[in-house]
Amino acid sequence: MTIRTTQTVARFTAPFLLPGFNAPQPPGDYRVDQDEELIDAFTRLAWRRVGAFIHLPAIGTNAPTHQMVPVDPTDLEAALEKDHKQS
């Protein structure tokens, strides 16, 4: 099975909390890696998301540690939509 990783940036304008996080994260730009596997359909090729990771802290933050945390892509999309509705 072929797997690819795509990288995007999630921009939050307000603090946000995702399931499994101990505390809210500050607003900012966060790098998100999404793993997708190739689906061999009959008429075309397609990709299915199989995992996502968010990099903490935000891009440009001078923190002593950085971590890559697994997130559910639907939870991340819901948090981004909520953030965009607040701004």
C-alpha positions in Angstrom: 0.0 0.0 0.0 1.3 3.4 -0.9 1.3 6.1 1.8 2.0 9.8 1.5 2.3 12.6 4.0 1.0 16.1 3.2 1.8 19.1 5.3 -0.5 22.1 5.9 -0.7 24.9 8.4 -3.7 25.3 10.7 -4.2 28.9 11.8 -6.0 29.6 15.1 -6.9 33.2 16.1 -8.1 32.2 19.6 -6.9 29.6 22.2 -8.2 26.1 21.3 -8.5 22.7 23.0 -8.6 19.4 21.2 -9.7 16.1 22.8 -6.8 14.5 24.6 -5.0 17.8 25.2 -4.3 18.7 28.9 -4.6 22.4 28.4 -5.7 24.9 25.7 -3.1 25.9 23.1 -2.4 29.5 22.3 -3.5 31.1 19.1 -1.0 30.8 16.2 0.0 28.8 13.2 0.5 25.1 13.7 2.0 22.6 11.3 -0.1 19.6 10.6 1.1 16.4 8.9 -1.6 14.2 7.4 -0.9 10.6 6.4 -2.9 9.3 3.5 -3.1 5.9 1.8 -3.7 5.3 -1.9 -7.0 3.7 -2.8 -7.0 2.0 -6.1 -10.5 2.7 -7.4 -11.8 1.2 -10.6 -11.8 4.4 -12.6 -9.4 6.7 -10.8 -6.9 6.9 -8.0 -7.9 8.4 -4.6 -6.3 9.1 -1.3 -7.9 8.3 2.2 -6.7 10.1 5.3 -5.5 7.6 7.9 -3.8 9.8 10.5 -2.9 13.3 11.4 -0.4 14.9 13.7 -0.1 18.5 14.9 3.2 20.1 15.9 3.3 21.9 19.2 4.0 24.7 20.0 3.0 27.1 17.3 5.3 28.0 14.4 7.7 30.7 15.4 7.3 30.1 19.1 10.6 29.9 21.0 9.8 27.0 23.3 12.4 24.7 24.9 10.6 21.6 23.6 8.6 20.6 20.5 6.3 17.7 20.1 4.2 16.0 17.4 0.9 15.0 18.8 -1.6 12.7 17.0 -5.0 14.2 16.4 -8.3 13.1 14.9 -8.7 15.0 11.6 -12.4 15.5 12.3 -11.7 17.1 15.7 -9.1 19.4 14.1 -11.5 20.5 11.4 -14.2 21.1 14.0 -11.8 23.2 16.1 -10.8 25.2 13.1 -14.4 25.8 12.0 -15.3 27.0 15.6 -12.3 29.3 15.6 -13.2 30.8 12.2 -16.8 31.4 13.4 -15.5 33.3 16.4 -13.4 35.7 14.5 
